[in-house]
Amino acid sequence: MKDLGRLSGHQLAILGVLWDHGEATVREVHEALEADTGHARKTTGTLMHRLDKEGVITHREDGREFVYRACVTRSDARKAAVDGVIDHLFQRELPALVSYALQAEDVAPGDLTAIRELLDAHDARSGHGTRRTRQKRD
């Protein structure tokens, strides 16, 4: 199967349509994406055929048309994409990623509270104690 962390934006958009609709034909996927991508229907069909060959999506025949569905979940694709970013851009240093994200200008007022709640919930589940008593990483 294709490395999900290496899916292009258009491939992810195709998957998004399939995730949202469950199943769709090339025509239906193309119609859903045409305004955003401007790609020809043939381009969408070619990309879907490649995703099918790579095991990311599959199809069934309905008369003369193929009806496609995703073989991977949105969660699997997100995890692979985020893992790729953490691996390649941040050398597996999660604190560096978080630091970078918090420096962004579009951090909404509620984001920090939500992040604190996620960290507290993680600490409670993992038994690591609170963030304030955790040892500093080398």
Wavefront OBJ file of the C-alpha trace (Angstrom):
o trace
v 0.000 0.000 0.000
v 1.124 3.532 -0.699
v 2.727 5.446 2.170
v -0.249 7.504 3.351
v 2.090 10.258 4.518
v 2.998 10.904 0.891
v -0.510 11.475 -0.463
v -0.842 14.642 -2.534
v -3.403 17.324 -1.797
v -5.576 16.165 -4.698
v -5.368 12.544 -3.556
v -6.447 13.607 -0.064
v -9.298 15.611 -1.572
v -10.458 12.511 -3.477
v -10.324 10.519 -0.260
v -12.265 13.290 1.481
v -15.117 12.914 -0.987
v -15.103 9.146 -0.529
v -15.019 9.461 3.260
v -17.909 11.927 3.194
v -20.037 9.952 0.721
v -19.013 6.387 1.506
v -18.893 5.524 -2.183
v -18.682 7.566 -5.377
v -17.974 7.303 -9.090
v -15.225 9.247 -10.864
v -17.915 11.619 -12.161
v -19.251 12.265 -8.661
v -15.789 12.833 -7.206
v -14.862 15.121 -10.090
v -18.037 17.171 -9.693
v -17.366 17.545 -5.967
v -13.797 18.773 -6.559
v -13.889 20.588 -9.898
v -14.545 24.069 -8.513
v -11.588 23.781 -6.102
v -9.081 21.956 -8.306
v -9.990 22.921 -11.856
v -8.735 19.492 -12.920
v -10.249 17.642 -15.845
v -12.388 14.590 -15.137
v -9.722 12.427 -16.771
v -7.112 13.685 -14.268
v -9.362 12.749 -11.355
v -10.010 9.347 -12.936
v -6.291 8.717 -13.425
v -5.537 9.609 -9.811
v -8.335 7.370 -8.597
v -7.080 4.493 -10.752
v -3.595 4.894 -9.228
v -5.006 5.013 -5.691
v -6.940 1.844 -6.506
v -3.777 0.096 -7.775
v -1.936 1.166 -4.612
v -4.656 -0.243 -2.337
v -5.713 3.102 -0.884
v -9.172 2.848 -2.459
v -11.076 -0.031 -4.055
v -13.939 -0.323 -6.470
v -16.904 -2.428 -7.421
v -18.592 -2.516 -10.797
v -22.078 -1.092 -11.211
v -23.036 -1.664 -14.827
v -20.396 0.115 -16.886
v -19.181 2.341 -14.040
v -16.792 1.755 -11.189
v -17.982 2.828 -7.757
v -15.079 3.587 -5.430
v -14.685 3.556 -1.653
v -11.749 4.281 0.633
v -9.739 1.392 2.124
v -8.146 3.659 4.723
v -9.741 5.839 7.347
v -9.429 9.582 7.683
v -7.733 8.926 11.018
v -5.115 6.671 9.360
v -4.346 9.350 6.756
v -4.108 12.094 9.389
v -1.805 9.993 11.546
v 0.478 9.224 8.598
v 0.596 12.877 7.528
v 1.323 14.158 11.045
v 3.890 11.401 11.650
v 5.615 12.452 8.431
v 5.755 16.082 9.527
v 7.045 15.158 12.969
v 9.631 12.765 11.488
v 10.925 14.895 8.630
v 10.569 18.460 9.826
v 10.931 18.094 13.587
v 13.160 14.989 13.891
v 10.577 13.265 16.150
v 10.715 16.141 18.637
v 7.091 16.707 19.585
v 7.879 19.711 21.829
v 9.476 21.442 18.813
v 6.291 20.879 16.799
v 4.089 22.241 19.588
v 6.394 25.232 20.058
v 6.215 25.985 16.346
v 2.413 25.660 16.331
v 2.061 28.012 19.299
v 4.149 30.680 17.545
v 1.659 30.799 14.685
v -0.325 33.991 14.405
v -3.632 32.172 14.021
v -3.763 30.583 17.487
v -7.345 31.169 18.564
v -8.095 32.256 22.152
v -9.594 28.883 23.103
v -6.756 26.860 21.576
v -4.440 27.094 24.574
v -7.175 25.991 26.961
v -8.018 23.058 24.687
v -4.323 22.065 24.485
v -4.007 22.211 28.286
v -7.092 20.011 28.648
v -5.677 17.492 26.149
v -2.367 17.369 28.018
v -4.127 16.930 31.372
v -6.294 14.126 29.955
v -3.201 12.443 28.488
v -1.408 12.714 31.830
v -4.387 11.202 33.643
v -4.609 8.274 31.185
v -0.891 7.565 31.046
v -0.175 7.927 34.767
v 2.666 10.371 34.117
v 1.438 12.859 36.677
v 0.822 16.480 35.906
v 2.697 18.505 33.330
v 4.148 20.715 36.036
v 6.015 17.834 37.744
v 7.205 16.122 34.579
v 10.992 16.013 34.077
v 12.405 18.251 31.364
v 13.550 16.354 28.251
v 17.273 16.253 27.422
l 1 2 3 4 5 6 7 8 9 10 11 12 13 14 15 16 17 18 19 20 21 22 23 24 25 26 27 28 29 30 31 32 33 34 35 36 37 38 39 40 41 42 43 44 45 46 47 48 49 50 51 52 53 54 55 56 57 58 59 60 61 62 63 64 65 66 67 68 69 70 71 72 73 74 75 76 77 78 79 80 81 82 83 84 85 86 87 88 89 90 91 92 93 94 95 96 97 98 99 100 101 102 103 104 105 106 107 108 109 110 111 112 113 114 115 116 117 118 119 120 121 122 123 124 125 126 127 128 129 130 131 132 133 134 135 136 137 138
